[in-house]
Amino acid sequence: MTSSEQMVLNYQMKLLLSEPLAVFLNLLIVGISGNGGYVGR
């Protein structure tokens, strides 16, 4: 693993820990659009 990849992983982990709600909403939006909005059925 390169140092740049490690930096990206650390950055993503900080986002996950500091903004869990934003990450959850992002995953929810991606999940709905990716699955044709099956959650709304």
N, CA, C and O atoms as a GROMACS GRO file, in nm:
protein
  164
    1MET      N    1   0.085  -0.121   0.000
    1MET     CA    2   0.000   0.000   0.000
    1MET      C    3   0.088   0.125   0.000
    1MET      O    4   0.183   0.135   0.078
    2THR      N    5   0.056   0.218  -0.088
    2THR     CA    6   0.136   0.340  -0.096
    2THR      C    7   0.093   0.438   0.012
    2THR      O    8  -0.012   0.423   0.073
    3SER      N    9   0.175   0.539   0.033
    3SER     CA   10   0.143   0.639   0.136
    3SER      C   11   0.018   0.717   0.098
    3SER      O   12  -0.060   0.756   0.185
    4SER      N   13  -0.002   0.740  -0.033
    4SER     CA   14  -0.120   0.815  -0.076
    4SER      C   15  -0.247   0.735  -0.048
    4SER      O   16  -0.348   0.792  -0.007
    5GLU      N   17  -0.241   0.604  -0.069
    5GLU     CA   18  -0.358   0.520  -0.040
    5GLU      C   19  -0.388   0.521   0.110
    5GLU      O   20  -0.504   0.522   0.150
    6GLN      N   21  -0.282   0.520   0.191
    6GLN     CA   22  -0.301   0.524   0.336
    6GLN      C   23  -0.367   0.655   0.377
    6GLN      O   24  -0.454   0.657   0.465
    7MET      N   25  -0.326   0.764   0.313
    7MET     CA   26  -0.385   0.895   0.344
    7MET      C   27  -0.533   0.896   0.308
    7MET      O   28  -0.615   0.948   0.383
    8VAL      N   29  -0.567   0.836   0.194
    8VAL     CA   30  -0.707   0.832   0.152
    8VAL      C   31  -0.790   0.750   0.251
    8VAL      O   32  -0.900   0.790   0.288
    9LEU      N   33  -0.735   0.637   0.294
    9LEU     CA   34  -0.806   0.553   0.391
    9LEU      C   35  -0.827   0.628   0.522
    9LEU      O   36  -0.936   0.622   0.580
   10ASN      N   37  -0.724   0.697   0.568
   10ASN     CA   38  -0.736   0.773   0.693
   10ASN      C   39  -0.841   0.882   0.678
   10ASN      O   40  -0.919   0.907   0.770
   11TYR      N   41  -0.843   0.948   0.561
   11TYR     CA   42  -0.940   1.055   0.536
   11TYR      C   43  -1.082   0.999   0.537
   11TYR      O   44  -1.172   1.058   0.596
   12GLN      N   45  -1.100   0.884   0.472
   12GLN     CA   46  -1.233   0.822   0.468
   12GLN      C   47  -1.278   0.781   0.608
   12GLN      O   48  -1.395   0.796   0.643
   13MET      N   49  -1.185   0.728   0.688
   13MET     CA   50  -1.220   0.687   0.823
   13MET      C   51  -1.261   0.808   0.907
   13MET      O   52  -1.354   0.800   0.987
   14LYS      N   53  -1.191   0.920   0.889
   14LYS     CA   54  -1.226   1.042   0.963
   14LYS      C   55  -1.365   1.088   0.924
   14LYS      O   56  -1.442   1.132   1.009
   15LEU      N   57  -1.398   1.079   0.795
   15LEU     CA   58  -1.531   1.118   0.751
   15LEU      C   59  -1.636   1.027   0.812
   15LEU      O   60  -1.741   1.073   0.857
   16LEU      N   61  -1.607   0.897   0.815
   16LEU     CA   62  -1.703   0.802   0.871
   16LEU      C   63  -1.727   0.829   1.019
   16LEU      O   64  -1.840   0.818   1.068
   17LEU      N   65  -1.622   0.864   1.090
   17LEU     CA   66  -1.634   0.885   1.235
   17LEU      C   67  -1.694   1.022   1.267
   17LEU      O   68  -1.765   1.037   1.367
   18SER      N   69  -1.666   1.122   1.182
   18SER     CA   70  -1.710   1.257   1.214
   18SER      C   71  -1.846   1.290   1.153
   18SER      O   72  -1.918   1.376   1.204
   19GLU      N   73  -1.881   1.221   1.044
   19GLU     CA   74  -2.009   1.251   0.979
   19GLU      C   75  -2.085   1.124   0.946
   19GLU      O   76  -2.113   1.097   0.829
   20PRO      N   77  -2.120   1.045   1.048
   20PRO     CA   78  -2.191   0.919   1.022
   20PRO      C   79  -2.326   0.941   0.957
   20PRO      O   80  -2.370   0.860   0.875
   21LEU      N   81  -2.394   1.050   0.992
   21LEU     CA   82  -2.525   1.076   0.934
   21LEU      C   83  -2.513   1.108   0.786
   21LEU      O   84  -2.592   1.059   0.705
   22ALA      N   85  -2.414   1.191   0.750
   22ALA     CA   86  -2.394   1.227   0.609
   22ALA      C   87  -2.360   1.103   0.528
   22ALA      O   88  -2.408   1.085   0.416
   23VAL      N   89  -2.275   1.018   0.585
   23VAL     CA   90  -2.237   0.894   0.516
   23VAL      C   91  -2.358   0.803   0.499
   23VAL      O   92  -2.377   0.743   0.393
   24PHE      N   93  -2.439   0.794   0.602
   24PHE     CA   94  -2.559   0.710   0.596
   24PHE      C   95  -2.655   0.760   0.489
   24PHE      O   96  -2.707   0.680   0.410
   25LEU      N   97  -2.678   0.891   0.486
   25LEU     CA   98  -2.767   0.947   0.385
   25LEU      C   99  -2.712   0.923   0.246
   25LEU      O  100  -2.787   0.893   0.153
   26ASN      N  101  -2.580   0.938   0.230
   26ASN     CA  102  -2.518   0.915   0.099
   26ASN      C  103  -2.537   0.771   0.055
   26ASN      O  104  -2.572   0.745  -0.060
   27LEU      N  105  -2.515   0.677   0.147
   27LEU     CA  106  -2.534   0.535   0.114
   27LEU      C  107  -2.680   0.507   0.082
   27LEU      O  108  -2.711   0.428  -0.007
   28LEU      N  109  -2.770   0.572   0.154
   28LEU     CA  110  -2.912   0.551   0.131
   28LEU      C  111  -2.952   0.598  -0.008
   28LEU      O  112  -3.024   0.529  -0.080
   29ILE      N  113  -2.903   0.717  -0.046
   29ILE     CA  114  -2.934   0.772  -0.179
   29ILE      C  115  -2.877   0.681  -0.288
   29ILE      O  116  -2.944   0.652  -0.386
   30VAL      N  117  -2.753   0.638  -0.269
   30VAL     CA  118  -2.690   0.550  -0.368
   30VAL      C  119  -2.765   0.418  -0.376
   30VAL      O  120  -2.784   0.363  -0.484
   31GLY      N  121  -2.806   0.366  -0.261
   31GLY     CA  122  -2.878   0.239  -0.259
   31GLY      C  123  -3.012   0.248  -0.330
   31GLY      O  124  -3.049   0.158  -0.405
   32ILE      N  125  -3.085   0.357  -0.307
   32ILE     CA  126  -3.216   0.374  -0.370
   32ILE      C  127  -3.200   0.388  -0.521
   32ILE      O  128  -3.272   0.323  -0.597
   33SER      N  129  -3.107   0.472  -0.564
   33SER     CA  130  -3.089   0.494  -0.708
   33SER      C  131  -3.031   0.370  -0.775
   33SER      O  132  -3.065   0.339  -0.889
   34GLY      N  133  -2.944   0.298  -0.703
   34GLY     CA  134  -2.880   0.180  -0.760
   34GLY      C  135  -2.974   0.062  -0.771
   34GLY      O  136  -2.953  -0.027  -0.854
   35ASN      N  137  -3.079   0.059  -0.686
   35ASN     CA  138  -3.170  -0.055  -0.686
   35ASN      C  139  -3.307  -0.018  -0.742
   35ASN      O  140  -3.404  -0.090  -0.721
   36GLY      N  141  -3.315   0.092  -0.814
   36GLY     CA  142  -3.440   0.130  -0.876
   36GLY      C  143  -3.545   0.175  -0.777
   36GLY      O  144  -3.665   0.166  -0.805
   37GLY      N  145  -3.504   0.222  -0.660
   37GLY     CA  146  -3.598   0.272  -0.561
   37GLY      C  147  -3.683   0.163  -0.499
   37GLY      O  148  -3.800   0.185  -0.468
   38TYR      N  149  -3.626   0.044  -0.482
   38TYR     CA  150  -3.704  -0.067  -0.426
   38TYR      C  151  -3.748  -0.039  -0.283
   38TYR      O  152  -3.845  -0.098  -0.235
   39VAL      N  153  -3.677   0.053  -0.213
   39VAL     CA  154  -3.711   0.084  -0.074
   39VAL      C  155  -3.849   0.147  -0.066
   39VAL      O  156  -3.919   0.133   0.034
   40GLY      N  157  -3.889   0.218  -0.173
   40GLY     CA  158  -4.017   0.289  -0.171
   40GLY      C  159  -4.135   0.198  -0.198
   40GLY      O  160  -4.250   0.240  -0.181
   41ARG      N  161  -4.110   0.075  -0.240
   41ARG     CA  162  -4.220  -0.015  -0.271
   41ARG      C  163  -4.292  -0.063  -0.146
   41ARG      O  164  -4.388  -0.140  -0.155
   0.00000   0.00000   0.00000
